Amino acid sequence: MSWLINALAANFLYALWSLFGSYSQTSPTSSLTSLESQLITSFTSTLVAINLLVTNMGSLRSPSDLPLVSSLCAVLAGVSTQCGGIFYNAALSSGPTSGVAAIAGGYPAVVFVVNAAAGREEVNGMKVAGVVLAVASGAAFSMA
């Protein structure tokens, strides 16, 4: 059940990211460019990562003890996150926040399809319905 609480917290925080990210680029008084917003967001993320490193120093393994493939996957996840943020901020600077969030938030459907194609995810009616609804949600919010 802890995964559900963590997922709901992530959902709420991602919603805040969308709201604050959009407002930073569309503020009525003075706005940032999408690049400026991304740089500030990335810098802040770096500070959070440094805090995690410092506060958990005793429980971390030595870099030489980390599994190589898993570490490379984590690096690719970080690169993907930052690159996704660049496109997300660019979309927020010119698109409706709810539409951008709905379309960008449709990535679980993409993850399911890729994992199902790779044989890593069980395909059933409920999950297929979820994909259809996720796509419909993105379409509805982007057209409204």
C-alpha positions as CSV (number, residue, x, y, z in Angstrom):
1,M,0.0,0.0,0.0
2,S,3.0,2.4,0.5
3,W,3.5,2.4,-3.3
4,L,0.0,3.9,-3.7
5,I,0.6,6.7,-1.2
6,N,3.9,7.4,-2.9
7,A,2.2,7.4,-6.3
8,L,-0.5,9.8,-5.1
9,A,2.1,12.1,-3.6
10,A,4.0,12.1,-6.9
11,N,0.8,12.9,-8.7
12,F,0.1,15.8,-6.5
13,L,3.7,17.1,-6.8
14,Y,3.6,16.7,-10.6
15,A,0.4,18.7,-10.7
16,L,2.2,21.5,-8.7
17,W,5.1,21.3,-11.1
18,S,2.7,21.9,-14.0
19,L,1.0,24.8,-12.3
20,F,4.2,26.5,-11.1
21,G,6.0,25.8,-14.3
22,S,3.2,27.3,-16.4
23,Y,2.9,30.3,-14.1
24,S,6.6,31.0,-14.3
25,Q,6.3,31.3,-18.1
26,T,2.9,33.1,-18.3
27,S,3.0,35.3,-15.2
28,P,1.1,38.6,-15.9
29,T,3.8,40.7,-14.4
30,S,7.0,39.1,-15.7
31,S,7.7,35.7,-17.3
32,L,10.6,33.4,-17.8
33,T,11.5,31.8,-21.1
34,S,11.0,28.0,-21.3
35,L,14.9,27.7,-21.2
36,E,15.2,29.9,-18.1
37,S,12.5,28.0,-16.3
38,Q,14.1,24.6,-17.2
39,L,17.5,25.9,-16.0
40,I,16.1,27.0,-12.6
41,T,14.1,23.8,-12.3
42,S,17.3,21.7,-13.0
43,F,19.4,23.7,-10.6
44,T,16.7,23.2,-7.9
45,S,16.6,19.5,-8.7
46,T,20.4,19.4,-8.3
47,L,20.1,20.9,-4.8
48,V,17.6,18.3,-3.8
49,A,19.9,15.5,-5.1
50,I,22.8,17.0,-3.1
51,N,20.6,17.1,0.0
52,L,19.7,13.4,-0.5
53,L,23.4,12.6,-0.9
54,V,24.5,14.4,2.2
55,T,21.7,13.1,4.4
56,N,22.1,9.5,3.3
57,M,25.8,9.3,3.0
58,G,26.2,6.5,5.5
59,S,23.8,4.2,3.7
60,L,25.1,4.5,0.2
61,R,27.4,2.1,-1.5
62,S,30.7,3.0,-3.0
63,P,30.4,3.9,-6.7
64,S,32.6,1.0,-7.6
65,D,30.1,-1.4,-5.8
66,L,27.1,-0.2,-7.8
67,P,25.8,-2.6,-10.5
68,L,26.8,-1.2,-13.9
69,V,23.7,-1.9,-16.0
70,S,21.4,-0.5,-13.2
71,S,23.6,2.6,-12.9
72,L,23.5,3.2,-16.6
73,C,19.7,2.8,-16.6
74,A,19.6,5.4,-13.8
75,V,21.8,7.8,-15.8
76,L,19.5,7.3,-18.9
77,A,16.5,8.0,-16.6
78,G,18.1,11.2,-15.5
79,V,18.9,12.3,-19.0
80,S,15.3,11.4,-20.1
81,T,13.8,13.4,-17.2
82,Q,15.8,16.5,-18.1
83,C,15.2,16.3,-21.8
84,G,11.5,15.7,-21.1
85,G,11.5,18.7,-18.9
86,I,12.9,20.8,-21.7
87,F,10.1,19.8,-24.0
88,Y,7.5,20.1,-21.2
89,N,8.6,23.7,-20.4
90,A,8.5,24.6,-24.1
91,A,4.9,23.2,-24.3
92,L,3.9,25.1,-21.2
93,S,5.1,28.4,-22.6
94,S,2.7,28.2,-25.5
95,G,0.0,25.6,-24.7
96,P,-2.9,25.3,-22.2
97,T,-1.6,23.9,-18.9
98,S,-4.3,21.3,-18.6
99,G,-3.7,20.1,-22.2
100,V,0.0,19.9,-21.8
101,A,-0.3,18.1,-18.4
102,A,-2.8,15.6,-19.8
103,I,-0.8,14.8,-22.9
104,A,2.6,14.6,-21.1
105,G,0.9,12.7,-18.2
106,G,-0.2,10.0,-20.7
107,Y,3.2,8.4,-20.5
108,P,1.9,5.4,-18.4
109,A,0.0,4.3,-21.5
110,V,3.2,4.5,-23.6
111,V,5.1,2.6,-20.9
112,F,2.4,-0.1,-20.9
113,V,2.5,-0.5,-24.7
114,V,6.3,-0.7,-24.8
115,N,6.4,-3.2,-21.9
116,A,3.6,-5.3,-23.4
117,A,5.4,-5.4,-26.8
118,A,8.6,-6.5,-25.0
119,G,6.7,-9.2,-23.1
120,R,7.3,-7.5,-19.7
121,E,3.7,-6.6,-19.0
122,E,0.5,-8.7,-18.9
123,V,-2.1,-7.5,-21.3
124,N,-5.7,-7.6,-20.1
125,G,-8.9,-5.8,-20.8
126,M,-8.6,-3.4,-17.8
127,K,-5.1,-2.2,-18.9
128,V,-6.2,-1.8,-22.5
129,A,-9.2,0.2,-21.3
130,G,-6.8,2.3,-19.3
131,V,-4.7,3.1,-22.3
132,V,-7.8,4.0,-24.3
133,L,-9.0,6.3,-21.5
134,A,-5.6,7.9,-21.1
135,V,-5.4,8.7,-24.8
136,A,-9.0,10.0,-24.7
137,S,-8.2,12.2,-21.7
138,G,-5.2,13.7,-23.4
139,A,-7.3,14.4,-26.5
140,A,-10.2,15.9,-24.5
141,F,-8.0,18.2,-22.5
142,S,-5.9,19.3,-25.5
143,M,-9.0,20.2,-27.5
144,A,-10.9,22.0,-24.8
